[in-house]
Amino acid sequence: MARKPVQTPEGGPLRRGWTTGACATAATATAYTALLTGRFPDPVAITLPRGETPAFALALEGRGDGWARAGIVKDAGDDPDVTHGALVVSEVRRGPAGSGVTFRAGPGVGTVTLPGLPIPPGEPAINPVPRRMMTEAVARIAAEHGDPGDVVIEISIPDGERLAQKTWNPRLGILGGLSVLGTTGVVVPFSCSAWIHSIHRGIDVARALGLPHVAGCTGSTSEAAVVARYGLPDTALLDMGDFAGGLLKYLKAHPIPRLTIGGGFGKLTKLAQGFLDLHSGRSEVDFDWLGDRLAEAGAPAELVGQARRANTAKQVLDLASGAGIALADLVARRAQATAQDVVEGSGVAVEILVFDRQGGLVGAADGW
């Protein structure tokens, strides 16, 4: 079945954008062309992994003895990307004969420091697909001009070190700036793929470090509470957000012995109901379901009816607490059952911790 295009709240289609890797490739292609010919193609067209051939306008150009530099302003379309509007710069220099294409991290591009990522420690945080895209662009241009194609490509993103603090890079051990990412070259608005990608890379890093216990939380309050409870390092924190399914399905194939899922009562109620995407636009609390849980716990009919007519999950929790019914524990056990079903057979033990808005523990299901 074809997927409907993502739309704005007003019903119009959202505009797609281009990844950092696509911008770096376009900047590299025009800089290398200028190195060979003295001319900067503007706009510069590149070929993406799926065959698209977008053209990019130059925002910066410069050259000197043995080098050329070009910059592209990233347009992420309607995606809420922290790198939207960032300048992605490629400086291309001659490399030693026979060296092929090598990469360097310029200002604002990070360096990998931990194992478990697609790029080994010590390397610039330029992911494999953008590296391949740039290498293929160099090979094509080299063939056109009879050049051996031995070049050093330095990618920089001015202000990238500051922007990286708004990403998961510091937690993943990518220090000094942003990553140059992208697998298709295209940013699909609100696709959530970048977030889920970061969860997966967090699991990879935790496994490479041999961590026995990781945590996925729905927000900063629950994450801080889990850290206070267990003293987990940053590398054990997986930034689950709403993407319980993205976390659990990857852990099934790439297991870690212990997983704590922490969150608020409303989000974890949705997990307890069987939802794996906890976003308010894609799942909602079922108040009849909560009423059924209260009835199972022996709540009087009046309380069950109030729960069914409630406006918020917190309202139901407050009603249950006032009646001395441990509803959050019941929800935690149901959420645990949902999670354990997903990771069944992997050896991952799942604990659920339910917190209030102040970070106080209100319900739990112990997984070990």
C-alpha positions, 0 to 999 in steps of 0.5 A: 500500500502506498503511504500517504504524503506527510501533511501539515496541520492545515492539510498541505503536504510537508516539504522534503529536505536534504541531509547533511550528507547530501549537502556535503556531497554537493559542496565536495563536488563543486569544490573538487571541480573548482580545484581541477578547473578553477570554475565552481558549478552553481548550482551543482547537481549530484546523484543520490543513492535512490537516483534523485538528482537534486541541484544545490545553490552555492553559499560560499566559494574560495580557492587557493594553491592546491585547495578549493572550498565550497559551502551549501546551506542545509535545507531540511524542508519542513522537518524540525532538524537542528541543522536546518539552515546550517552551512555545510562546507567542504574543502578539497585538497590534493592528497598523496599519490595513490591515497584515494579519498580520505576524510577529515573533520573540520570545525563543527564536525565531531570525532568518534571516540567510542566503539559501536558506531558505524565509524571506528573511534578516531575517525571523523563522524562522517557516516558510511553513506555520505562517505560513499556519496562523496567518493563516488562524486570524486570518482566521476569528476576525476574520470571526466578530467583525467585526474587520479582523484587522490584528495583529502576532503575536510567537512566543517559546519560553522557553529556545529559544536554548539548545535551538537549539544542539542543532539545525541552526539555527546552521549554517543561519544561523538565529540567536537561537533555534529555528524554528517548523516544520511542514508538516502540524501533526503530528509522526510519531514517528521519521519522520526527516522533520525530519532530511531537511528540514534536509539539504535546507535545508542544500543550499539555503543552500550553493547560495544562497551559491555554495559549490562543495564540500559534505560529508555525513558519517555522524557527528561524527568523520568530519565533523571529519576532513573539515573538517580535510582541506578547511577547509570552513565550517559552511555546507558541512556537511550533517549527512547522518547515515544519510540518504545517499538524502535527501542524494543525491536532493536534490542530483541536483535541486539540484546542487553541483559537489563532494560529499564523503561521509565516514564509518566503514567499516561505514556506508559498506559499506552504501552500497557494498552499494547501501543509501541508508538507513544506519540499523542498523534499516533496513540491515545489513552483509553479511559474505558481500558483504565476503568476495566483495570480499576474494576479488576482491582475491586474499585467501586462502580462509581469510581470506575464510572468516573475513570471512564469519563475522565479527561486525563490519565493523571485524573484517573491516577489521582482518583485511584490513589485517593481510593488506595488502589495501586493503579500505576503498579497494574499499568506497569505490569501490563506495560512490562508484558507488552515489552516482554512480548516484543523482546521474547527469546532475546534474554532481555529482562524489562523493568517498568518504572512509572513516575509522576511529574516531579520524578516521584516513583508511583508504580513499578514492575520489577524485571529481575 
